């Protein structure tokens, strides 16, 4: 397995900077998506609570 990784690293050597940029960008997108999901859940709960309060009044 390590040999395969070393071979892939050697083959992709000219593109190392692109690979690193891709990995960092992918991680950034994942973090942003996770944060957006969490925010959507919070807003949804807040709207639910608001609707519940209006319904009782």
N, C-alpha and C positions, 0 to 999 in steps of 0.2 A: 504494500500500500504506500509506504513512504517513497519507494522507488518511483511509483506512478506520479506522486505529487512533485518529486524532484524533477522528473522528466517534463511534466507539464509546466513547471516553473521555468525550466531551461528553454522550452519551446516558446513560451509566451514572454520571454525576457524583453524583446523590443517593445512590448505593450504593457510593461509593468505599471507605468503611470496610469494608463487607461483602466487597467484592472482595479487599481487602488481607488481611482475616482469613482468607478462603477460601484465598488463595495461601499464606499462612504455615502454616495448618493442614495443607494438602495436603503442603507440603514436610516438615513435622514427621512426618506419617504415613509418608511415603516413607522418611525417615531411620530411623524406628522399625522399619519393615518390613525395611529393609536390614540393620540391626543384628540383628534377630531371626533373619533368614535366616543371617547369618554365625555367630551363636551356635549355631543348630541344626546347621550343618555341623561346627563344632568338636566339639559334643557327640556327633554321630554318629561322627566319626573317633575320638574318645576311646573310645566304646563298642566300636567295631570293634577297636581295639588291645586293649582289655580282654578281649574275647571271644577274640581271637587268642592272648593270653597264657594264658588259662584252657584253651584247646583243647590247647596244647602240654603243659601240666602233667599 
